[in-house]
Amino acid sequence: MIAAVARKEFLEIVRDGRLRWLAIACVILVVVSAASGLQVTLTQIRDQNIASQVDRENFLAQGAKNPHAAAHFGQYAFRPVLLPAAIDPGVNAYMGSMVWLEAHRQNLPEFRPAEDGADFGRAARLSVAWALQFIMPLFIIVMTSAAVAGERERGTLALALSQGLRLPAMLLGKALASVGVLLALLLPLALLATIVFAIAVPGTGMHGSGQRLGWMALGYLLYLVGFAGLALLVSLLAPNRRNAFFALVSLWLLVTVAVPRVAADMAATAHPTPTPTEFWAAIRRGEGGAMAGVSAAERTATVRAELATELLERYEVERVQDLPVNFTAVLLQRLEEKDAPVFDHNYARLWETYDRQRRYQQRAAVFSPAIAIRGLSGGMAGTDPFAQQHFSAAAEQHRRSFITELNTLQAVEGAGRAFYVAPADSWADIGLFSYDPPPASEVLSRHRGDLWLLLAWALLPLGLAHLLARRARPLS
């Protein structure tokens, strides 16, 4: 009986001319969005590869110079663009794509794609994620809102029930038909996208993209199944299809637009992000360091005096000029080590603010699965703030290692010299920045709550509709 209902409902949906054209429009939108996203992603990967090579060549071509001057010349660390970003660009356009690594300073990521112009911004907003989060739920509402209410309005519901069909069986059959239509639309697109992505980017930008795309697909499936369940529930309760449709559109606006917007604003109010001026002022004051509140000149003078005393005693000489190491280089390294806790403290506080905002919004996901799917999707695509945090931490570790190498070079080779100039071939021995984004399992551990909420969203409306159907009177 359930299979017969599902087959009948599926065929009716397929034969409905309005729904067929809507489905075609949705498919075209998803395909265009995927093509646009893939083109943008491939362009970013290509440009990053070129820029990274040019930056390395520039660093190697510095010529003979003082190692500390080379430290100020610096390097760039590029945040890799992952393939799933073609599906969900998230806040990628507003996150820095590279970090300048230089002496004395831990910089924030810079060069945001959104700053490149309006055309990119429009391309970024047109995405598969946007279509799945906003447009596909509307298609489901149009497809399913009249599933029960329409039968009731036409009088066919009472007729079917009088002939022995049970309402829970009818409801389950209609649910299977709705999910079947969704799978018929999306599965071929998912397979096509997988093949195209694998051909277009063989090995480049993968970084476990297969697992990431798999978790994204599961999340979106649960998200859309939840809308199908909600549509069936409202259709069961509504007296006619008109009321069902308008009630569902109101819920769609609430779930996908209103609650996420209010939650984001409340999170920003509850946990405000420091302004750039406040952030850098705290670093200049040395907050988090051993000499907080002391001016930079005083801190340098204190460290210089302490280091001179320490080295003179260790090497049993009377003047810094007689040390077997270059005092200036050792001082520069000691200052880097003294500054490290200051950067760690202030950046940790910044990232913690972002994470508190995320957790605050995640609580609101109880009322809006759109928040949950955005969190899971953006996390798996590597286009959320955590991706930038993870990359920034790795870039800073490389910066400290890179600066230490240069200071060590000057300390050893420049011993006994007032000013040391390293030969031009010295820079080839300095390590390159290498970065692997967090594996899908680590990202999933951060978004496990989002996945559970999506599972609850998929099951609860269907379960409640089934329960109400079982308690309904035999005739409606």
N, C-alpha and C positions, 0 to 999 in steps of 0.2 A: 504493500500500500504506500509506504513512504517513498519507495523508488518510483512508483507510478506518478505520485504527486510531483516529485522532483523533476522527472522527465517532462511532464506536462508543463510545469512552470518554466523550465529551461527553454522549451520550444516556444512558449508564448513570449518570453523575453526576446529571444532571437528573432521572432517573426514581427515583433513590434517595430514599425518603421522609425518611430521617433527615437526609441532606445538604440536601434541599430546605428542611426546617424550620430547619436551622442557617443556611442562606443567608438565609432570611427574617429570622431573628433578627439576623443581622449587619447586614442592610440597615436594619432598624428602629433598631438601635443607632447606626449611622452617621447616619441621618436625624435622630434625636433629638439626637445630639451636635451635628450641624451647626446645627439650629434653636436649641439652647441657646447654642452659641457665637456665632451671629449675633445673638441677642437681647442677650447680654452686650456684644458689640462695639459694636452700635448704641447701647446705653445709654451706654457709655463715650464714644463720639464725641459724642453729644448733650450729655452732662454737661460734657465738655471745652469744647464750643462755648459753652455757657451760662456756665461759669466764666470762660472767657477774656474774654467780653464784659463780665461783671460786674467783673472785675479791671481792665479798661481804663477802664470808667466810674468806678470808684473812684479810679483814678490821676488822671483828668482832673478829678475833683471835689474835689481836695485843697484848693483855694482858694489864696490868696496865702500863700507861706511861703518860707523859706530853701531854696535848691536842695539843700544838703546834707541838710536834713531830708527833702526829697523823695527823695533817694537812699536814706535809711534807711527811708522808707515803702516803697520798692521796687516791683518788679513780679514777676509769676509767669510763668514759661515752661512751657508744657504740652507734654509729649511726645506726639505724635500716635499714635493707635491705628490700625494698618493693617488693612485688610480681611482679609488672610490670618490674622490673629490669631484669627479665628473658627474656623479650622481647627486651628491649633496655638497655644494660649495660652502654651506654653513656661514661662518663669519670669516671665511678665508680672506675675503677682499679687504677686511679691516684689521687683519693681523700682519705684522711685519714679515717679510719674506726672507730677510737676511739680517745678520748681526755683524757689526764692525768690531773686530777684536783688536784692542790696542792696550798699551800700558796704562796702569793706574785707574782704569775705569771699566766697569761692567755696563755695557750699553744695552738698551732695550732694542728689540727687533724693529727694523725700520723698512721703508719702501713698501707701503701698503698698496696692493693693486687698485683699491678704490680711488687712490689719488691720481691714477693714470688717466682718468676721464670718465665721462658719463656712459660711453658706449660699453665699456667693460662692466659697469654697474648693471646695465640692463641685461647683459648676457648672464651675469651671475645670478640675478633674481629669477630668470627663466631656467628652471632646473627640474630634473626628474623628481627630486625630493619635494619641491613646491607643488608639482602636479599631483603627486601621491598624497601629500598632506592636506591639500585644499580642494583640488578639483575632483579627484576620484571619490572622496566621500560624498560630494554633491551628486555624482553619477549614481552612486549606490542609493542615495535618498530618492532620486527620481525613479530608479528601477524598483525599489522595494517598498516605498511608502504606501502603495495601494495593495500590497500583497494580501492583507486580511481585510483592511477597511474597504477596499474596492469590492471584494467578494461580498462583504456585508451590505454595502450600498446597493449592489445589483440584485441581492437576494439569493445569490448562488451559494453563500456560506451555509445558510439554514438548509438549503436543499441537499448539499453535500453531507452535512452532519446527519440529516434525517435518513440518509441512505447507508449509514453505518461508519462513515469516515470520522475518526476521532480528531478533535482539534489539535492535540499535541503532535499527532502524526502529520497532519497537514502543515503545521508550523515547521516541523523538522524538515519535511520535504521542500518547502519553500526556502528554508535556510540553506539546504544543500544546493538548490538551484542557483541561489544568489552567489554562493561561494564558487560554484562551478563556473558561472559566467566570469567572475573575477579571475579565476585561474586560467580560463580560456583566453582572456585578454592579456594577462601579465606574464604567464609562463613562457610563451613564445618570445615575448620581448626580452625577458630575462636571459633566455638561452642565446638569443641573437646578440644581446649586449655582451655576454660573456665571450662569445666567439670573436666579435669585433674588437673588444678590448685586448684579448689575448694576441690577436694578429697585429693590432696597431702598436702595442707596447710590449714586445717580447722581452720580458725580464726587467725592463726599465720601470722604475716607480712602483714595483709590485709590493715589496715589504709585507708579505702576508695578505695581499689584497683579496685573495680567494676567500679566506676565512672572514675577513671584514665584510665583504659583500654578502656572504652567507648569513651572517648575523643581521645585517641590514635588511635582507630579504625577509627573514623570519619576523623581524620587528614590524615591517610594513604589512606583512600578511596579517598579523594579529591586530594591527591598527585598523585595517580595512574590514576584517571580519567583525570587529567590535561595532563598526558603523552599521554593518548589515544586521547584526543582532539588535542594535538600538532601533533601526528602522522597523524591524519586525515587531518589536515590543510596542512601539508607538502605534503602529498600524493595528495591532491587536486591541489596543485601548481606545483608539480614536473612533468616533461614530461614523466618520466618512473620510474619504481619501484627501479631500481638501484640507480638513483640519489636521490630518496626519502630516501632510506635506509641509504646511506652515509651521507646525510644531517642530518638525525635524530640521527645517531651515533655521529656525530660531536656536535650536540646540547646537546646530553646526556652527553658527556664528559665535555662540557662547564658548564652545569647546575649542575652536580653532583660532579665534581672534581675541575675544574679550578677556578670558581668563589668562592666557599667556601674556597679554599686554599688561594687565593689572599686576600679575605675579612678578614680571620683570621690573616694573616700576617700584613695587613694594620691596623687592630684593635690593634694588639700588639704593632705596631710602634707608632700609634697615642696615645695610652694610655698604656704605658709600666708598667708592674707589677714590684714593687720593689723587689730586691733580698733579700733573707733571712738576709744577713748581713746588708743591708740598713734598713730593717724593724725593726730588733731588736736594731740596733743602735739608731733609732728614739725613741724607747721605753726607752732605757737607758738614753737618754737625757731628758726624761720627756716631750716630745712634746705633747701638748694638755692639760697639767696639769698646776696648778697654779705656780709651781716652775720649769718651763722648763729651761734647761741649767745649773741647779744646780746639783752638783754631788749627788749620792745616799747617801753618808755619811753625806753631809751637809743637805740634805732634812730630813734625819732621825733625826739629831741633832735639827733642827729647830722645827719639829713636836713634838719631845720629850719635848723641853722647853715650847712650847705653851700649850701642853696638861697638863704638870705638873702644870703650873700656873692656868689653867682653873679648874682642879680638886681640887687643894688645896683651891681655893677660894670657889668652890661649896660646899665642905664638911667641910670647916672651920677648917682645920688641917694644921700643919706646915711642916710635912714630908710625902713623898709619902708612907713610910712604915706604916703610920697611916691611910691611906685611907681605906674605907670599901670595896674596890674592888681591884683586883690585877692589879697594874699599868702596868705591862708588857703586860698583855692580852689586856687591853684597848688601849695601845700604838700600839700593833700589829693590832688591829681592825682599829684604826685611819689611820695607814699607808695603810691598804687595801683600805680604803675609799679615801685616797689621790691618790692612784695609779689607781683607777677605771677610772677617766676621761682620763688618759693617754692611757690605753688599749682601751677604747671606741673610742677615737679619731683615733688611728692608725689602729685599725681593721675596723672601718667605712670607712676609706680612702682606705684600701685594698679591701673591698667588693665593694665600689663604683667604683674602677678601673675595677674590673671584670664586673660590671653591665654596665659600659660605653663601654667596649669591646663587650658585648652582644648586646647593642643597636646599636653600630656601624655596627656589622655584620647583625643585623636585617634590616638595611637600604639596605644592599646588597641583601637581600632576594627578593627584587623587581625583580632582575635578576636571582635569583636562588631559586626555591621553596625548594630545598634540605636543605637550611639553615633554612627555616621556619619549615619544618617537623622535623629536628633535634632538634630545640629549643623546639617545642611542645612535641615531643616524649620524649626527655630527661627530660623535666620538669615534665611530668606526671609520668615518671618512677622513679623520685626521684634520678636521676643520673646526674644532672647538678650542676654547682657551687652554685646555689641558695639553693639547698638541703643542701649542706655543710654549707653554711652561716646560714641558719635557725637553723640547728642542733647546730652549734658552739655557737650561741647566747643563745640558751636554756641551753647548757652545762655550759656556763659562768655564767648565772643566778644561776644555781644550785651550782657552785663552790663558789660564793660569799655567798650564803645562808649557805652552808656547812661549810665554814671557819668561818662565823659569829657564828654559833652554837658552834663550838669548842672554839672560843675566849670567847664567853659568859660563857661557862662552866668553863673555867679557871678564868675568871674575878670574877665570883660569888663564886665558890667553893674554889678558890685559894686565896681569900682575906686574907691578913696578912701573907702570906707564901712567902718565897723567891723562892721556887720551888715547884710546885704542881704536884702530880702524881694522875691522875684520875683512879678510879677502872676499872677493865677489862670489866665490864658490861656496862660501859658508852657509848660504841660505838653503841650499839643496838638502842639507842635513836636518832642517827643521821639520817637524812632523806635520802632516796634513790633517785637516779636520775630517773625521769620519763619523757618520751618525746613522744609527738604526732607530726608526720610530718604535714605540712600545708595541709588543705583540698584541694580537687581538685579545688574548686571554687577560692581559693586564687592563686593557680598555674595558673589557666586559666586566671585570671586577668592580670598576668604578660605576658602571651602569646596570649592575644586576638589579637594583631597585626599579629602574625604568623598565627592564624586561619583565619583571614580575607584575608591574602595574599594567603593562600591555597585555599580559596573559589574563589578568583579572578583567580588563576591559573587554577582551574578546569573549570570555566565558560568562560573565555576570548577566549582561542583557539577554543572551540566549537562554541562560538558566532561569532567569526571572520570567521570561516570556513562556518558557515551557511550564513552569510552576503555575502561572496564571491560567494557562490553557487547560491544564489538568483540573483546575478548580472551577473552570467555567461551566455554565449550564449546558446541557447537551444541545440545545438550540439557541441560536443568537439572532 
